Amino acid sequence: MKPAAALVLSALLSLGAAAAGAEDLASFHNKLGGCQTCHGASSVTAADVPDDEIDINGKCMTCHGDYKKLADKSKRFDPHNSHLSDRSPINCTVCHAGHAQPKLICNDCHSFDMKMPFADAAARPAWDDGIDEKAVAAAEAAAPRETVDVLVIGAGSAGLNAAIAAKRAGASVVLLEKHAYAGGNSMLAAGGYNAVGTPQQAKKGIKDSVDLYVKDTMKGGRGKNDPQLVRILAEQSASGVKWLEDMGADLSDVKRSGGATVSRTHRPHGGMSVGPHIVDVLRAEATKEGVGARVNSRAVKLLLDKDFKIAGAIVHGKHSGYYKIAARAVVLATGGYGQNKQMIAFYRPTFKNMTSSNNVTSTGDGITMALNIGASMTDIDWVQAHPTVGLDSRILISETVRGVGAIMVNIKGARFVNELTTRDRASDAILHQPERRAWLVFDSDLYNSAKMVRGYDHLGMLKKADTIEKLAETCGMDPATLAGTVRSYNAYRKAGKDEAFGRPDMPLGIEKAPYYAVAVAPGIHHTMGGVAITPQSELLDIQSRPIPGLYAAGEVTGGVHGFNRLGGNAIADTVVFGRRSGEHAAQYALGLKSAK
Ligand SMILES: Cc1cc2nc3c(=O)[nH]c(=O)nc-3n(C[C@H](O)[C@H](O)[C@H](O)COP(=O)(O)OP(=O)(O)OC[C@H]3O[C@@H](n4cnc5c(N)ncnc54)[C@H](O)[C@@H]3O)c2cc1C
């Protein structure tokens, strides 16, 4: 095991050991002063505890200090250090559950080449383990607990954008999130956001156009995308960047992603991952607008009225049980189904049992709920395997690594594909190589320029050596083959033409020691298909008519990406269509209200 990994392990094991020996937090605090120690009252029922846990986390801080105090920068591997900040969605009770044993949920987002204590994050928590159909029926028969203009389901990028847009348009909004924290797959996005016509592109002299963006996206999707949706994506991509920047986002850097003719993938400076950054910004903005996510609250059923218009949803809250929210409009923003093994086996049997880069939140709830009210699906069986998921892990080795210069070789050390081709083609190419896996190889220039690569190193995923031959030996490749591959690649780069595979862009050579390699294999990454929508983000029924009041955006929808999504287009999709769905939902809801 790598030293870094060993250190992480020892830190985690000591945490785990402490946790395993400890009683749960409620029992411990109860001895100190009864229920009021945490809840501020001597006797509390579950119904007194809000699902979003903002109140309870405030109580933690009254004794333990604020997050800044808890985040001890002198301890390198203390999870408080990297996760607790004013903007972090991970608060105390995400890990330190009150009435249950503490649980390390690190595996929600990270994966390690070691056994994690309490690594049961993928299992649904006890309160959320299955749906009680009788309780759903009772909630449906009862009066609504609240009435709202727009109900947004899912607090990833699409949902947060929708909630902000609807609130700004003057609607009252509730934003539901089933998980203990907001962010979904969006908070894992590493590479960037595709946009055309930004000042960032102009500054770099990049010649791009809406038509070129549309052409690249349609080509990437094998021509199966909905052209109207693609044009909206391209046309509104730059105003989406501006919308985020006005909230404080940094999207100052532009690079090129696979399948794109020019550089149009925007991301924060210094190689910082795009997803956690924009989720932080959107969460802060949503809170400012008064629409913070109501976490620990799973929507379990969409409700239609007698005229087949949307009427609201049944929600299952951690503390508050099953209840009905009446809503004039609903935005479905529940993300994809990349972590739902049954749905993958059903829709894409050839990917059965494949690892997935997705957050555990990607369980396809929105698709199931929509199917139950007669929604229409588009390209539902199209699932993208990302070519470079860390071997035997859930960690995505971002496309940026190839984009900024890494080459991809097979287990012998030979290149076999244009590294910048589309994901489906790169994945297919790896699956045709011996042992269906590959290595990404790069030098210290790339290591120093791409911050995320240092993150992979931190997790013990990189092999390193002072010469190419030694690197090959460490990785079990043939030293002469790898050395020959690197020599040829450097020569192609100097000549400005990749004679072997036609790679269009070779920003860095592999010339400066030390040299690095990381083992990769394809893993489920994106579910392109989902509910069918109109250009106004209205969700279509089985006869392709909009279901009045029901909207959808983001990975739960189909049509934007066709059969294959280009890197950087999903975040653009969530911002452009998230915002549109919120605006249209608000317009519809406010129209209904004023018509009364
Ligand atoms: C590792 C990784 C890296 C990526 N990198 C990039 C990139 O660089 N650029 C790019 O364009 N795309 C990238 N993608 C894809 C992109 O991140 C996603 O497609 C996109 O963020 C999906 O956003 P979303 O809002 O639709 O869904 P999500 O972000 O998944 O959010 C959905 C939310 O809905 C909640 N939810 C689900 N069901 C319910 C329910 N029943 N009730 C209440 N809440 C519910 C979930 O818990 C979740 O929080 C990446 C994906 C992964 C996995």
The ligand as an ORCA input file, in Angstrom:
! r2SCAN-3c Opt
* xyz 0 1
  C     -17.487     11.540    -11.603
  C     -18.270     12.382    -12.558
  C     -17.649     13.428    -13.242
  C     -18.371     14.208    -14.134
  N     -17.754     15.255    -14.760
  C     -18.476     16.048    -15.593
  C     -17.892     17.203    -16.201
  O     -16.753     17.534    -15.945
  N     -18.650     17.943    -17.040
  C     -19.943     17.625    -17.340
  O     -20.575     18.331    -18.122
  N     -20.523     16.547    -16.742
  C     -19.839     15.774    -15.871
  N     -20.443     14.709    -15.275
  C     -21.885     14.492    -15.466
  C     -22.682     15.496    -14.634
  O     -22.031     15.708    -13.404
  C     -24.096     15.023    -14.352
  O     -24.698     14.509    -15.494
  C     -24.938     16.182    -13.861
  O     -24.269     16.841    -12.816
  C     -26.297     15.714    -13.378
  O     -26.898     16.779    -12.713
  P     -28.395     16.644    -12.226
  O     -28.687     17.866    -11.431
  O     -29.278     16.295    -13.345
  O     -28.376     15.364    -11.260
  P     -27.583     15.160     -9.901
  O     -26.481     16.118     -9.758
  O     -27.279     13.716     -9.808
  O     -28.654     15.576     -8.799
  C     -29.840     14.837     -8.615
  C     -30.232     15.005     -7.149
  O     -31.560     14.511     -6.977
  C     -31.640     13.818     -5.744
  N     -32.764     12.877     -5.810
  C     -32.848     11.756     -6.570
  N     -34.038     11.161     -6.367
  C     -34.715     11.930     -5.464
  C     -35.997     11.827     -4.846
  N     -36.823     10.815     -5.110
  N     -36.376     12.787     -3.976
  C     -35.536     13.830     -3.657
  N     -34.301     13.950     -4.206
  C     -33.908     13.023     -5.105
  C     -30.290     13.116     -5.665
  O     -30.000     12.704     -4.351
  C     -29.354     14.184     -6.207
  O     -28.849     15.012     -5.192
  C     -19.738     13.922    -14.371
  C     -20.357     12.873    -13.698
  C     -19.645     12.107    -12.791
  C     -20.334     10.990    -12.070
*
